[in-house]
Amino acid sequence: MKIIAAFVALTTLVGVAACSSSSSTAATATKSSSSILIGLAAPLTGTNPSEGTSEVAIAKDAIATINGRGGVRGRKLKLIVRDTGGVSPTGAVSAFESLSGAGVALVIGEYTSTNFQAACTIAMAQHVVLIGHASATTGLTDGKTYCFRDAYQVSQSAGAMFETAKAQGWTPIAIAADTTSFGAAENTAFTSLAAKYGEKIAADISWTSPASSLTAQVLRLEHSGAKAIFVGSASGPDVTLLAKTMVQLGVKIPLFGPGGINAPGVPAAAGSAYRALPGVFDITSYDSAVPAAAAFMAKISKETGITQGGENPTQLWDAFQIAAAALAKSGGQGGVRLVDALQSLGKFRTMSGGPGTYVDFTATQHSGLFGPHLMTIYSWDAASR
């Protein structure tokens, strides 16, 4: 694996979150010496359980770090985990409702945009804060008082991908995206930005996730003339299947995209298929040149036995640090007090991105990241090994 480039500061991430003036009826953590409960909604089963295993390990590490420095105003944090069942709106809602019923101050997680959107609806109804660490579909927190994200949006990552394509001389490109809300958002961003960057689209394929076969889709790419394939899928198994099918059919075109390409465990699962392609590139906020981030990734990889990659691990760890800082301001309470606290944190520095990257939640902006938020590109191929 080698770093090909690191660039792009994510600039304007605009979300609109209208604050409710009514009194919150959300369950809140009591002012006492008892632990403050924090919920994690993770995909422990389904198509990509490696993601859930990684999330639990990261959450435990974050909680231990926070408690090790005294907790929140002397109170320890306690983690409660619920399984979303993978990419499942029904599972996401069930997990959120279970965590809310357990009396958590907030919920962190809901890995995909589809799950986040479903859980956000319940968060708004129950006045329980939700912080997403991976959902990237543009606009998910717009007008959602109780929903936050410490992640970039698709519109920013897509622009960075076209900048890279221009620098690499990749024209024309092909689009390969699933039909989830994330995949659809990626496809829309790719097609709408192509003209702006003077890029031609040679082929546009799609599939329903989880995919059982991508042979028909890959055959459409074979004679497209595309110099790179822009991938819009958060599903690690689907991206793995895409890479393996391409190699089996002799379609040797570089893959490029965020989400599933470098999700925990995916490079190992893709194995020789990644190495056989001309290149596999990931657009992400994780910068391995940042010592703390690189050390963290190595630690979690060793603990889980799963190769960590992409931005999800560091952004999840950041979400817990953000939550702890806000809970300290809210007196350990959730609900509207926690919303107010999150919106008053100011520039909160993160492990994700380059030095100086931060989140800055306001009443009208519930998504991050800002500052020198480097989009780092990786490659898996024979030459880089």
N, C-alpha and C positions, 0 to 999 in steps of 0.2 A: 504494500500500500504506500502510495506517495502523495504528497500534497502537490497538486498541479497549480492551483492559484488560490489566493485569498483576497477578497475584495468586497466592495459595496457596503455602504452604510445604509441601513434601512431608515428611511426618513419619515414620511408621514403615514402613520397608522391611525386612521380616524375612526373611532367608534362612538356611538351616541348612546349614553346610558342615562335615562331620565330617572332621577331620584324620587322615590315616593315620599310624599309628605305625611302619609298616614302612619300611625304607630305600628311598629312591627309586632306580629304575633308569633314570630319564629321562636323555636326553643333556643335558649341561650345557655352558655356555660355559666354556672353559678359562681359567685365570688366566694371562694373558700379555698381551703388547702387541697381540695381534691384535684385530680388530674383533669386536664382539658382534653376532650376527645376530638380527634381529627380523623375524618373518614378518607379512605382511599378506594376509589372505584377502578378496578383493574381487570383486564381480560385474562383471567387465570385458566379459562377453558376456551374452546372454539378453535379457530383456524391458526391462531398465533399465540399459544400459551407462553412462549419464551418472553414475549413482551410483558405479560403479567408477572412472571417470575422475576424479571429484571425490575419492574416497578416496585414490587414488594421489598426487594433488597435495597433499592435506592431510598424508599420511604423510611425503612428502618434505620438506614445510615443517617438520613437527615434528622430523624427524631432523636437518635442517640447524640448527634452533634449538638442539637439545640438543648437537650436535657443536660448534656455535659457542661454546658456553659451557664447552667442555672435555670434552664427552662424559661418560662414566661412569668416574670415577676415572682419567681420562686416556685411556681407550679409546674409540674412535669406535664409533658404532652404524652398522650396515649393514642396509639394507632389502632384503628378498627378497619378491617379490610372486607370488601365485598366483591364478588365476581360478577362481571358484566356479561360473561358468556361470549366474549369476542365482539365482533361488529354486530351489535344487536340493540336497536332502540328500546325494545321491550326489556332486554336485560339491563340496559343502562338505567331505565326508569326504576326497575325493581331494585337495583343496587342502591340508587340514590335514596329511594323511599325507605329502604331498610336502614341505611346509615342515618338518615334524618330521624327515624323513629328511635334510634339508639341514643339520640341526644348529642350528636356531634356539633361542634361549633361551626364547622364548614366541611365541605367535601372537595377533595383534590383528585384530578384524574379525568376519566371519560376520554380515553385515548384517541378515538377518531372524531371527526367533525360530526358524523351522523349521530354518534352516541352523545356528544356534547350538546348538540341541538336538542335532543330528546330530554336529556337531564336538565338542561337550562329551563325548559318549560316548567318542570316540577320545582326547580329552585325558585323561580319567580312566584309560583303559587304558594309555596311554603315559607318563603322569605329566609331561605338558607343559602349562604354563599357557596358558589361553585367556582373553583379556579382550575382551568384547563391548561395543560402543559404541552399539548401536541396538536390540538385541532387548529387547522390553519385556514379553513375556508373563510374568505373575506366577509366581514359583516356579522359574524355569529353573535357578537356581544352588543350590537347596535340596539339601543333602547332597552337593554336588559340590566336592570339595576343590580341584580344579585349575581351576575355572571361576569367572570374576569378570565383573561388569558395572559400568560407570560410567553407568548409565541408570536412570531411574525405571521403575516397573512399571505395568502397565495399570490395576490397581486404584486407583492414585493419580490417573492422568490421567482416568479415567472419572468419578471423584468431582468433579474440578475442572470437567469438562464439564457436569455436572448443576448445579453452582453457577452456572455461566455461563447455562445455560438458564433457571434460576430468575430470575436478574437481568434477562435479556432478555425474559422473558415468553413463552418458547418452549414452548408446550404445546398439543396433544400433540407428540411427536417421532416420527420414523421411524428405523429402524435399517437400514443398508446395509453388509453385511460380507462379505468373502470367506470361504472355508472353510479357509484356512491356519491354523496354530496361533495366529498373532497375531490373525487375524480372528475365530476362534472364541472366543479369550480376551476380545476386545473385546465380542463379542456377549453372552457370559455376564455380563461386568461391567455392561454397559448394562441388561440385563434384570433382574439381581439388585438393582441400585441404584435402579431406577425407582420402586419402591414407597417406598423410604426417602425419596426426594426428592419424593414426591407427584406423580410424572410419569406420564403415560399414553403408551403406545406404540401409535401408529395403524397402523403397518405394519412388517414385518420381512422384508427381502429379503436373499438371499444369492446367491453365484456361485462357481464354481470358477476360481481364478486360474492362468494368465492368461486373462482374459475376451476373447472374440471379439465378443460382442454382449451388451448389457445392456438391450435394448429391452423385453423382457418384464418385467424387474424394474422399470424406470422407469415403465412403464404402471401398475404396482400402486401407485406413489407418487402418481400424478396426482390421484386423488380421495380420498386418504387423510386430508386435512385437516391433515397435519403442518406445523408451523411451522418445523421445522429437521430436517435429516437427520444423524444421528450416524453417521459413517463409520468402519468398522473394516477398514482395508486398508493394508498397507505398500507396496503396489504402485502406484507412480506412474502407469504406463500404465493400470491399471485405474481409478484415480480420474479420470484425464484422460478416459477413455472414458465414465465415469459422467456427468461434467459436460457433455461434448459431447452425449451422448444426451439428457440432460435439456433442454438448450437446443433441440435439434432437434425434440423432442416438445412443447415449450412448457411444461415442468414447472419453474416458477420457485420453488424452495425453497432456502433457505440450506444449504450444506454445512458440516459441522463435524467435525473429528477430528484425531488425531495421524497420524504415519506418512507415507503417500503423498501427502497433500494438499499438503505443502510440501517434498517431497523435491527434491534438486538437479535442476533442469531442468524440473520439473513445471509451475510457474506459466507458464513460457514456452510449454511444449507445450500447455497448456490454453488459453492466450491469450484470445481473445474470449469463450470459453465461461465462464471465470471472471468476466470483466467483465460478462457478460450476466445472471448470477445475482444475486439480492438480496444475497448475500454469501457469501464462502468463508472459513472461519475455521480457524485452526490452533492446537492446544494443544501447547505445546512448552516446553522448558527454555532455549531461546535467547532472550535478552533484548537487543534491539537498543539499549536504553538504556545498556548496558555498553560503554564506548568500545572496550576491547580486543577484545571479541567482534564488534562492528560493523566495526571496521577489519580484523579477520581475515577475516570473511565477504566484504568488498569485495575484499580481496587475492586470495582463492581464486577468486572470481567472475571477476576480471580475468585471472588466469592460465589458467583453464580455458575461459573463454567461456561458462560454464554458471552460471545464476543459482543461488546457494546459498540454502538456506532450512532451516527446522526446526532441530532440535537435533543431528542426526547429525554435521555438520561439527565443531562445537565439542566434542562428546563424543568424537569420534575423536581430535582433537588432544589432549584431556585424557588419553585412554588412553595415549598415547605418553609424556606427562609423568609419569604415574603409574608406568608401566613403568620409566622411567629412574631414578626415585627409588628404586624397589624393587630394581632391579639394582645400584644403588650400595650398598645395604644387604646384598645377597646376594653381593657380590664378583663380580658379572657372571654368576653361575650361575643356571640355571633350576631346574626340578624342585621338590622340597620346600623347598629353601632360598629359592626365589623366593616360594613360597606363604607361608612364614613372614615374609618381608620385607614382602610386601603387607599381611599382617595386623598388622604392627607399625608401619605408616606413621603411624597416628593420623589426625587430621583433615587431609586433603590438600585444599587449596583448588583450585577448578576455574575454568575460563573459563566453563563452562556455568552457567546460573542467574543469580541476582542476586548482588551483593557479599556475600561470606561463605558462599557455597555450597561444600560439600565432600563428599568421599567418606570413609568410615571403615570399612575392611574389618576384620572380626574373624574368629575361628574359627567363628562362627555367623552371620555376615552378609557375604555376598559381592556385594551389589548396592548401588548408590548411587542418588540423591544425597540430601544432607541440608542443613539450614539454610534460609535464605531462597531456596528454589528456586522462582523465579517461573515460573508458567505463563503465557506471553504469548500473546495472541490477536491474530491479524492478519486483515485483510479485503481482498479484492480485489473492487472493484466500481467502477462509473462514478463514484460520488460521492467515492471516495478517490483518484482519479487527477488 
